[in-house]
Amino acid sequence: MITIKDIANAAGVSHATVSRVINNGPKVGDETRKRVKQVMQELGYRPNANARALVTQKHSALGVVVAELLDPFFATLAHGIDSVARQQNIQLLMSAGSIEKDTELQAIDTLMQHRCEAMVVHSKALDDDTLIEFAGQIPGFVLINRYIPQIAHRCVWLDNTAGGKVMTQHLLDLGHRKFAVISSRYQIDDPSERLQGIRNTLHAAGLTLDDSHIEYSSPDQKGGEHAMRHLLARGVDFTAVLAYNDAMASGAMTTLSDHGLQVPTDASIVGFDDVLLAKYCHPKLTTLHYPIEMMAVKAAELALAYARGEPTSTTHTYKYTPTLVKRDSAAQVHPR
């Protein structure tokens, strides 16, 4: 691990000068500051937020890393965190990771540079070891929507496999036996975990899900349209559709309508997340409620508690389970 001593030796300055640069302290010339920062970058050094906390005796802001700023799901997540920040009179700083490794790393580093000792991070691209390292550097580092066993007490996460089970069982209870799935093409755990829940539940019912009945696309409305067009073009026989999220479900319903098929008369569809769109699309979308705002509040409270050094359990896990919201897009199967 690169230390302040290594930086000082490489830059030809004192340990105190490096410390002043890390903490944006005074009495450092512009050229010296620039040289030290360049050495830090070349050696891959990331300032330890624990050490800075001892210097500043405070955390100046609550940092948040989300995948996308415009996505309704992440807007709800941010709203939950913001409510805690306002209640505790803490500044909120937000950055987007875009589900890309380098961008997520840059987003976290940017928040560290702004002295965020409390941080709620939604990361899907960074590996476990990197996130475990950050958890050791940042006093109030908390992951949301991800579970890593080594730092389980810093993870607020959803049981996606259980969600896949619930949505599938609901359609089985309605008499459906012919299924299609539209899923996200992003290489993250959520789609595969939900798909595993779907497969397990169908298997328990004596059914199998053929790979040709699964279509992958971007997790948005256009992706839902694209996936449904491909399913219809291939002549896939289904009476029920399981969608990765509400946006994809909405896009799929548009494509079904464009092809003269009615929901739920010709095909039932179930979404996931229960964002605002689900309640106001037509027909209203049956979906799985993802308690993301509740989870975000818990994650923010936990991050601030860790940053303050308050006693918290290191054995407790923060697992949440999605619940079914019945609306109008799923109904009893119609005989053909």
C-alpha positions, 0 to 999 in steps of 0.5 A: 500500500502506498503511504504518505512517506512514499509520496514524500520521498518520490516528490522530494518534500516533507511528510507535512507538506504531503499531508497539507496537500491531501487536506487542502491545507495552506502554506504549500506553493502551487508548483509543489502542490501540483508536483505532489498531486502528480506523484500521488496520481502516478503511484495510484495513491488514494487519501485515507479518509480515516486519517483526514477525519482525525485532522478535520474532526468532522465529516463535511458532507454526505456523498452519494454515488448513483448509476444515473441521475435521470433514472426514476429509480435512482431519483427515488434513491437520492430522495431518500438520502436527501431527506436524511441529509436535510434532517441532520443538516448535512450537505449532500454531494452526488456523483454518477457512476454510469455502471462503468468501472473507471467512472465509478472509481472516479465518482468515489475519488471525487467525493473523497476529495471533497472530504466525504467521510460518510458515503452511500455508494451504488456500485455494480462495476467495481470488484469486491476487493476494491470496494472492501478497500474503500470500506477500510479507508472511508469511515462511513462507507456504505453500499446500497443494492449490493451485498459483499459478505466481508463487509455485510454490515455495510451493505443495504441490499435487496433479495432479487432472487426472492423477487423473481420468485414472487412475480413468477408465482403470481402469474402461475397462480393466475393459470399461466404456463407459457412465459417470456422474459425480457431482461437487462443486458447489463453484466450485473448481478440483479438480472441474473438473480431475478432470472434465477428466482424465475427459473427456480419457481418454474422448475418447482411447478414442473416447467422450464424456461427455454433460452429462446424465450428470454430477450436481453436489452437495455433496461429502459423503455426503448429496451423493452420495445426492442425486446418485445419486437424480437420475441414477437418476430421469433414467434415465441408463444407466451401468455405472460411476460416477466420484465426486468423493471417497470421501464422495460415492461412499459416499453413492451406493452407499447409494442404489444399494443402496436401489434394489436395485442391487448394487456392483459387479455392477450398477454399479462405482464409484471414489472419490477421496482414500482416506480411512479411510471407503474401507477400511471401507465395504461393499463396500470402495471402489476409490479414488485415494489422495491423499497429503495427509498426506505433502503436509502434512508437506512443506508444514509443513517448508517453511513453517518453513524459510522462516520461519527464513530457511533457504536453499530452492529458488525454482525447485523445484515440489512436485507430487504425483500420486494413485495407484489403490487397487484394492478391491471396488467396481469389477469387470469390466463385466457384460453386460446 
